[in-house]
Amino acid sequence: MQNDFDVLVIGAGPNGLCCGSYLARAGAKVAVVEKNVESGGGLMTQELSGFKLNSHAIYMLLGDLMPPYHDLELKSRGVTFITPEVQAAFLYDDDSLILYADQEKSKESVARLSPNDADSFASLSQDFKKACDEFIIPATYYPPVDPLEQIELLDQSSDVGRWLNELAEMTPREVIGAYDFDDERIEGALLYLASMFGLDPDGGGMGFLTPIYVHRLMQSSIVKGGSHQLASSLRRTLESYGGEVITDANVAEITVESGRAVGLRLHDGRVFRSKAVVSTLNPEQNFKELIDGNALSSTIKEATDAWEWDETSLYVVNWGVVGEAPRYEGRPEDVDLALNVVMGISSPGDVIDHFDHAKSGQIPDGATGHASCPSLFDPLSSARHLGEYGNCEVLRWECMAPFDADWSNHKSSVARNAFSKWSEYAPNLRDANIRIELAWSPNDIWTHLPTMKHGGIKHGAYQSIQMGYNRPNSECSSYSTPIEGFYVAGASTHPGGMVILGPGYNAARVVAKDLGLDIWWELPEMVSRAIKAGYLPPDQD
C-alpha cells in the first residue's frame, strides 16, 4: 500500500467522500480513511432478510439542489432522488392536514381545515421559499461570513435580507407564530416541521433556520435503493478520479511537526504521510483526542471545552413486514400516499411538550412522532423474495428522544407502543407480519457513528454562538485551522449537519486553493446570484 498522499481525509461519510472527490478530480492524490469496515457514515442502508432499512439518514432536504450532485455527475452514477407529491399528513382525531410539494395544493388543504388561515399559509410559504432560494440555500454552499459583515450585507440587500436579520433574533416558535394562524393545528404542524430534526422550537436566535426546514420538508426526497446508494456513488466517484478509501482504519493521531499537519498514525501502527489532512470528525475528536494539546492554541482548547452538544436526539425504528402499506381509514386518500404521517401533534404546545420531554430525559411513549412507508415510493427497499408469502413493505417511525435514559430496558417497548399507536390510525397494520425490526436509540447512533456524541445528528447543538462563522470556532470557521495543513469539513463546521454535502464541498475549495490545485468547478449559479444581489461578499478566488 502506498502511504504517501497529497491529501488524507478522515471519515468516509458524505462530507469526506464529497471533499475527497473534488480534490481527486483536481489532481490530488487522495485517500479517505474510515474507522468502520464500510464507508458512508450516516448514509446507512442495512439489508436484512431482503428488506433495505435506512437505520439513520433517509430524508434528503436539498436533493438535486446540492452542487455536488451536478458537479460530480451523481445522477449518471446511480443517484436518483424520489420526491413524493404528498409530503406530509398530520392526523387529528376527526380531521387531517395534508401538505404537498405543490404549495397551491397545500394551501387548498389548509383552507379546507381552516379557511381563515389559507392566506397566512400562502404568505409563509412564499416568504420561506424566497428566503431559501435567494440566501439560505446559496449561503449553504459558500464559506461563512463574519457575523457583523453578514448582518450589514443582509440589511443593505433587500427586504428579504432585512427580514432574515429579524429572524436571527427570534425563536422558531416566534417565527411561525408571527403569521397569526387562527387554527393552532396549522401552527403546530408547521412548528413540527421546523423542529422534527432537533431544532429547538424555543431556541433563541435560531429563527433564521425555520424557513429552510419548513420549506424543504415540503419538498424532501429519499434516495432510490436506499440512502447508502448516495454514499456508494460518492465512493465510486472518488475512485474513478484515482482516489481511494481505506476502511478499518482507526486513526490514533494526527501527526503535527513544526506546527504543520503531515499525516496520520493508525491504532494498528500504520503511518500515512500527506501535504494536508482534512477531518470530518467533531471538535472533541479533532482537538482533544487526535492532536497533541501542545500544538493547539488556548483559544481552540477553550472553544473545544465550551462546545455544546444537543440535548435531544432521534429514536428511529424500521420494520420489514409481510403485509400491506398503511391505509388510514376514514381519511382522504392522499394521506395513504404521504411521505411522512405525523401523529400526536395538534398545537404548538404539543411540539414544545414533545421536545421538552426529550430534553428532560423522558422515554417517548410512541404516541407522538412521524411515520413513513419508504417502500411505497421505492419498491427496491422491499423484500421481493418473500413475495410468495404476500406483499412486503418497509415501515419507519421517528421521534425526538433523550440520550440520557435507560434505553436498554425501553428500546423495544417504544417500538411496540409506536406500532400499536400507528395501527390505531391505520388498522390494517394489525394484520402485518413483522419479519424484521431494527430500532436505534440515541445510544445506538453514538455507538455506530462516534462523531455523533450523545446521538447528536449534527455533531453539536444548533445555537447562535455555534453557527456560521463560529462553527466550530472563529479560528477554524472557514475550514482551515491555525495548524498549517489541517482542515475541518464535518457537520460541526458551517453550514452544519444533515445530508447536504455543504461542509465537504466548501472545504474542498479551500484545500485546493492552498495546495495550488485546479479548482475545476464553477461557483453555483444560485451563489453567483446571491453575490450579485448583495447577500454574500464577492468570491475572492
Secondary structure, DSSP 8 states (H G I E B T S, - for coil): ---EEEEEEE--SHHHHHHHHHHHHTT--EEEE-SSSS--TT--EEEETTEEEESS---BSSGGGSHHHHHTTTTTTT--EE--SEEEEEE-SS-EEEEESSHHHHHHHHHHH-GGGHHHHHHHHHHHHHHIIIIIHHHHTS----HHHHHHHHHHH-HHHHHHHHHTTS-HHHHHHTT--SSHHHHHHHHHHHHTTS--TT-TT-GGGHHHHHHHTTS-BEETT-THHHHHHHHHHHHHTT-EEE-S--EEEEEEETTEEEEEEETTS-EEEEEEEEE-S-HHIIIIIIS-GGGS-HHHHHHHHT----SEEEEEEEEEEES-----TTS-GGGGG-SEEEES-SSHHHHHHHHHHHHTT----SSSEEEE-GGGT-GGGS-GGGGGG--EEEEEEEEEEESSS-GGGTHHHHHHHHHHHHHHHSGGGGG-EEEEEEEE-HHHHHHH-TTSGGG-TTSS---GGGSGGGSS-TTTTTSB-SSBTEEE-STTSTT-SSS--HHHHHHHHHHHHHHT----S---HHHHHHHHTTSS-----
